[in-house]
Amino acid sequence: MIFIFGEIVYGGHIVNDIDRILANAYLKNMMVDELFDDLELFPYLDPKMTHLSFKVTAQSSYDKYYEYIEQSLNVETPLAYGLHPNAEIGFRTAQCELLFNTLVEL
């Protein structure tokens, strides 16, 4: 992780002790647990414009995470990926055309 983080922030490879000290300083000061407090996992989504929101949940068990995801992500939307709502129409149209072309070939 230090190697990847060092490349992104530092701009180079960790090749000596000074690079390692710099990368560790970034990790120690910037990668903290508070980073995820109230983090919106749909970064392109404006919650004021839509009713959709998906925030980081508190630390819990696997079953609680699974339950939270099932309840919070009941509808998949292109808005979560920063796409226009009509992007789903084009995707569904292409799916239908593929399905019916496959049926015709059968």
PyMOL commands that set and color helices and strands:
alter all, ss='L'
color gray80, all
select helices_A, chain A and resi 2-10+17-30+33-36+62-72+78-81+87-105
alter helices_A, ss='H'
color red, helices_A
deselect
rebuild
show_as cartoon
